[in-house]
Amino acid sequence: MTALREAIQANAPLWLAIGGFAIGALFGGLVYRTNFCAMGAISDIVNLDDWRRMRAWLLAAATALLGAQVLDWTGIVELKRSMYLAPSFNWLGNALGGLMFGVGMVFAGGCASRNLARAGGGDLRSLVTLLVLGVFAYVAVGGLLGPLRSLLDQSTSVALPAKSQSLGDIAAYALGLSAQTGSKAVTAVVVLAVAAYCFGNAEFRSSPPHIAAGLGIGICTMLGWALTGLAFDDLADRPVSPISLTYVRPTGDAIEWMQRFTAARMPSFGVASVFGAIFGSFIAAKSMGRFRLTTFADAGDTSRCLLGAALMGAGGVMALGCTVGQAITGVSTLALGSFVTFVALVIGGLIGVKLLERWLLAEG
């Protein structure tokens, strides 16, 4: 493993770009082929009482959690260096950002990752949605909304007595355990509970696409942690913190990279994973004979998608991630904020479904 780490660190930008694209392509292909969709999971529950896609989402998070924690315990990645495990808990950003993103993904017909998959399948509506999402992500990072977002973060963040906001560290602090024992205990409880919930359901057990989606997307997230963990070098001129799949800020970064290619010709892991997701879903759509150029249905559809994209862009930055970036990648670090965001995303999605119903009734 030492030799592999040294080989990757010798040309980390290249490995991160190639690996990010490959992992993103695998992710995009899985999303397209299995119809994985967080918004669809919530819609299925409300309209069909079908919980299979929700179970797939939870299984993806649990698989990523187990994989990331094993990588951390074996020293392949140091999760404490990720952006998720700050010792302060930004409860308002996690909750409000998650709610905004949840409502937005319903209006836009899917979250950021789902729109990437649809764009690869020829949906021009999703391409426009992604462009607006990326712009509003940057508006919230350092643009017009940046000062307000920063003020809210500073005013509402809570310092935690534990070393970080990892539930493992919190459990270790509360029970007087070592940090690794705390993380192992919490990981075991969460993974076993999710596995029992998912595979205890006969409908889910008999649905290979949903099982493949949960396991496959969780493994993609684990691969992202492994690659960026091996590439991390704290002696580098500009160390890049370990990260895995997330699609709000990187969508904005991808737009910026295309405009500034001559200044930074090697895309980051996140940017490469965005392009990879589109490419992977394109290959999947073509191989399934489902690639079709489509666009907005009418003015109402356009308005809803643009509003949803804006809410996802700004909300995703406030929450530090999306249905993948927080609810899967963030959860895999055991970050308290990620679990709060996951709940907020679901609540926002439920609110969004009701608001969309009223909007459509008003139009009709």
C-alpha positions in Angstrom: 0.0 0.0 0.0 2.9 2.3 0.7 4.2 1.9 -2.9 0.8 2.6 -4.3 0.4 5.7 -2.2 3.8 7.0 -3.3 3.0 6.2 -7.0 -0.3 8.2 -6.8 1.2 11.1 -4.8 4.0 11.4 -7.4 1.4 12.7 -9.9 -1.7 13.2 -7.7 -3.5 15.7 -10.0 -3.4 13.2 -12.9 -4.6 10.3 -10.8 -7.4 12.3 -9.2 -8.6 13.4 -12.6 -8.5 10.0 -14.2 -9.9 8.3 -11.1 -12.6 10.9 -10.6 -13.7 10.5 -14.2 -13.7 6.6 -13.9 -15.6 6.6 -10.6 -18.0 9.2 -11.8 -18.7 7.2 -15.0 -19.4 4.1 -13.0 -21.7 6.1 -10.7 -23.5 7.7 -13.6 -24.0 4.3 -15.4 -25.4 2.8 -12.2 -27.8 5.7 -11.5 -29.1 5.5 -15.1 -29.4 1.7 -15.3 -31.0 1.2 -11.9 -33.2 4.3 -11.9 -31.6 5.4 -8.6 -33.2 8.7 -7.5 -33.6 10.2 -4.0 -36.5 12.4 -5.2 -38.1 9.4 -6.8 -37.7 7.5 -3.5 -39.8 10.1 -1.7 -42.3 10.3 -4.5 -42.7 6.5 -4.5 -43.4 6.6 -0.8 -46.0 9.3 -1.1 -47.8 8.2 -4.3 -47.2 4.4 -4.4 -46.3 3.4 -0.8 -43.2 1.8 -2.4 -40.2 2.0 -0.1 -37.7 0.1 -2.3 -35.8 3.2 -3.7 -35.6 4.6 -0.2 -34.1 1.4 1.0 -31.6 1.5 -1.9 -30.6 5.0 -0.8 -30.2 3.9 2.8 -28.2 0.8 1.7 -25.9 3.0 -0.4 -25.3 5.2 2.7 -24.6 2.1 4.9 -22.3 0.5 2.3 -20.3 3.7 2.0 -20.2 4.1 5.8 -18.7 0.6 6.3 -16.3 1.1 3.4 -15.1 4.5 4.5 -14.6 3.5 8.1 -12.6 0.4 7.2 -10.4 2.6 5.0 -10.0 5.0 7.9 -9.2 2.2 10.4 -6.5 0.8 8.0 -4.9 4.2 7.4 -5.8 4.4 3.7 -7.7 7.6 4.3 -7.9 10.0 7.3 -11.5 11.0 7.4 -10.7 13.6 10.1 -9.1 15.7 7.4 -12.4 15.9 5.4 -14.6 18.9 5.4 -17.4 17.0 7.2 -15.7 16.4 10.5 -15.1 19.9 11.8 -15.5 20.2 15.6 -18.3 22.8 15.2 -21.8 21.8 14.3 -23.5 24.1 11.8 -27.0 23.0 12.7 -28.9 25.8 10.8 -26.9 25.3 7.6 -27.4 21.5 7.7 -31.2 21.8 8.4 -32.1 24.8 6.3 -29.9 23.9 3.4 -31.2 20.4 3.4 -34.8 21.6 3.4 -34.1 24.0 0.5 -32.4 21.2 -1.5 -35.2 18.8 -0.8 -37.9 21.2 -2.1 -35.7 22.1 -5.0 -35.0 18.6 -6.2 -38.8 18.0 -6.4 -39.4 21.1 -8.5 -36.4 20.2 -10.7 -37.5 16.6 -11.2 -34.5 15.1 -9.4 -31.4 16.0 -7.4 -28.1 17.0 -8.9 -26.9 13.4 -9.5 -30.2 12.4 -11.1 -30.0 15.5 -13.4 -26.4 14.5 -14.4 -27.7 11.1 -15.4 -30.6 12.5 -17.3 -28.3 15.0 -19.1 -26.2 12.0 -20.2 -29.4 10.4 -21.5 -30.2 13.5 -23.7 -32.4 15.5 -21.4 -31.7 19.1 -22.3 -33.9 20.3 -19.4 -31.5 18.6 -17.0 -28.5 20.3 -18.7 -30.1 23.7 -18.1 -31.0 22.7 -14.6 -27.3 21.8 -13.9 -26.1 25.1 -15.3 -28.4 27.1 -13.1 -27.6 24.9 -10.1 -23.8 25.5 -10.6 -24.3 29.2 -10.9 -26.3 29.4 -7.7 -23.8 27.2 -5.9 -21.2 29.8 -6.6 -23.6 32.6 -5.7 -23.9 31.0 -2.3 -20.2 30.2 -1.9 -18.7 33.7 -2.5 -21.2 35.6 -4.5 -24.3 37.7 -3.6 -25.5 35.2 -1.0 -22.0 34.4 0.3 -21.9 37.0 3.1 -25.4 36.1 4.4 -24.5 32.4 4.3 -21.2 33.0 6.2 -23.0 35.2 8.8 -25.6 32.5 9.4 -22.8 29.9 9.8 -20.8 32.0 12.2 -23.9 33.0 14.2 -25.4 29.5 14.7 -22.5 27.1 14.7 -22.1 25.2 18.0 -18.7 24.1 19.3 -18.7 20.4 20.4 -16.7 19.1 23.3 -15.7 16.0 21.3 -12.7 16.0 18.9 -15.0 16.3 15.9 -18.6 16.0 15.1 -18.2 12.3 14.2 -20.8 10.3 16.1 -18.0 7.9 16.9 -16.0 10.7 18.6 -19.1 11.9 20.4 -19.9 8.3 21.6 -16.2 7.9 22.7 -16.3 11.2 24.6 -19.6 10.4 26.3 -18.7 6.8 27.2 -15.0 7.2 27.9 -13.9 5.0 24.9 -11.1 5.3 22.5 -12.0 7.2 19.2 -11.6 4.0 17.1 -13.7 1.9 19.5 -16.4 4.6 19.4 -16.5 4.7 15.6 -16.5 0.9 15.3 -19.4 0.7 17.7 -21.5 3.3 16.0 -20.7 1.9 12.6 -21.8 -1.6 13.6 -25.1 -0.3 15.0 -25.9 1.8 11.9 -24.9 -0.8 9.3 -26.6 -3.7 11.0 -29.8 -1.7 11.5 -29.9 -0.5 7.9 -29.1 -4.0 6.6 -31.9 -5.5 8.7 -34.3 -2.8 7.6 -33.5 -3.2 3.9 -33.1 -7.0 3.6 -35.9 -7.7 6.0 -38.3 -6.6 3.4 -39.3 -9.3 0.8 -40.0 -6.8 -2.0 -36.6 -5.3 -1.7 -34.8 -8.6 -1.5 -36.5 -9.7 -4.7 -35.5 -6.5 -6.6 -31.9 -6.9 -8.0 -31.8 -3.3 -9.5 -32.5 -1.7 -6.1 -29.9 -3.9 -4.3 -27.4 -3.2 -7.1 -28.0 0.5 -6.8 -27.5 0.5 -3.0 -24.4 -1.6 -3.0 -22.9 -0.2 -6.2 -23.3 3.5 -5.3 -21.9 2.8 -1.8 -18.9 1.1 -3.3 -18.3 4.1 -5.7 -18.3 6.4 -2.7 -15.8 4.1 -1.0 -13.5 4.1 -4.1 -13.6 7.9 -4.1 -12.4 8.0 -0.4 -9.7 5.5 -1.2 -8.3 7.4 -4.2 -8.4 10.8 -2.5 -7.0 9.4 0.7 -4.0 7.8 -1.1 -3.5 11.0 -3.0 -3.4 13.2 0.0 0.0 14.6 0.9 0.3 17.1 3.7 3.7 18.1 2.5 2.5 19.2 -0.9 2.4 22.9 -1.8 -1.4 22.8 -1.8 -2.7 19.7 0.0 -6.1 18.6 -1.2 -8.3 17.2 1.6 -9.8 13.8 1.0 -13.3 13.8 -0.4 -15.6 11.5 -2.3 -18.7 11.9 -4.5 -20.7 15.1 -4.2 -22.4 17.1 -6.9 -23.4 20.6 -6.0 -20.2 22.6 -5.6 -18.4 20.4 -8.1 -21.0 21.2 -10.8 -20.2 24.9 -10.3 -16.5 24.0 -10.3 -17.0 22.2 -13.6 -18.6 25.3 -15.2 -15.7 27.4 -14.0 -13.1 24.9 -15.2 -14.5 25.0 -18.7 -14.1 28.7 -18.7 -10.6 28.7 -17.3 -9.1 25.6 -18.9 -6.0 27.4 -20.0 -5.2 28.4 -16.4 -5.8 25.0 -14.9 -5.8 22.2 -17.4 -6.1 19.3 -15.0 -9.6 19.0 -13.6 -10.0 18.3 -9.9 -11.5 15.0 -8.6 -14.9 16.6 -8.2 -14.9 18.2 -11.7 -13.8 15.0 -13.3 -16.5 13.0 -11.5 -19.2 15.4 -12.9 -18.0 14.8 -16.4 -17.7 11.1 -15.7 -21.2 10.9 -14.4 -22.6 12.4 -17.6 -20.4 10.1 -19.8 -21.3 7.0 -17.8 -25.0 7.7 -18.1 -24.6 8.5 -21.8 -23.0 5.1 -22.4 -25.8 3.4 -20.4 -28.5 5.2 -22.3 -27.0 4.4 -25.7 -26.5 0.7 -24.7 -30.1 0.5 -23.5 -31.5 2.2 -26.6 -32.9 5.0 -24.5 -30.9 8.0 -25.6 -33.4 10.7 -26.7 -33.1 14.5 -26.9 -35.9 16.0 -24.8 -36.6 19.4 -23.4 -39.1 21.4 -21.2 -42.7 20.6 -21.6 -44.0 24.1 -21.2 -43.4 27.5 -19.4 -44.6 26.1 -16.1 -42.2 23.2 -16.3 -39.4 25.6 -17.1 -40.2 27.9 -14.2 -40.3 24.9 -11.7 -37.0 23.5 -12.9 -35.2 26.9 -12.8 -36.5 27.6 -9.3 -35.6 24.1 -8.2 -32.1 24.4 -9.6 -31.6 27.7 -7.7 -32.8 26.1 -4.4 -30.6 23.1 -4.9 -27.5 25.2 -5.7 -27.8 27.5 -2.7 -29.2 24.9 -0.3 -26.6 22.4 -1.2 -23.8 24.8 -0.4 -25.4 25.8 2.9 -25.7 22.1 3.8 -22.3 21.2 2.5 -23.7 18.6 0.1 -26.7 16.9 -1.5 -28.5 13.6 -1.6 -25.1 12.0 -2.4 -22.6 14.5 -1.0 -24.2 14.6 2.5 -26.7 11.7 2.7 -24.1 9.1 1.4 -20.6 10.6 1.4 -21.1 12.7 4.5 -22.9 10.0 6.4 -19.9 7.6 5.6 -17.8 9.8 7.9 -20.3 9.5 10.7 -20.6 13.4 10.7 -23.5 14.5 12.9 -24.3 17.3 10.4 -24.7 14.7 7.6 -27.3 12.8 9.5 -29.2 16.0 10.2 -29.0 17.0 6.5 -30.3 13.5 5.4 -33.4 14.0 7.6 -33.8 17.6 6.3 -33.5 16.4 2.7 -36.3 13.9 3.2 -38.6 16.4 5.0 -37.9 19.0 2.3 -38.7 16.4 -0.4 -42.0 15.6 1.3 -42.8 19.4 1.5 -41.8 19.8 -2.1 -44.2 17.0 -3.2 -47.1 18.7 -1.6 -46.1 22.2 -2.9 -45.7 20.7 -6.4 -49.2 19.2 -6.2 -50.7 22.6 -5.3 -48.7 24.3 -8.1 -49.9 21.8 -10.7 -53.5 22.1 -9.5 -53.3 25.9 -9.7 -52.0 25.6 -13.3 -54.8 23.1 -14.2 
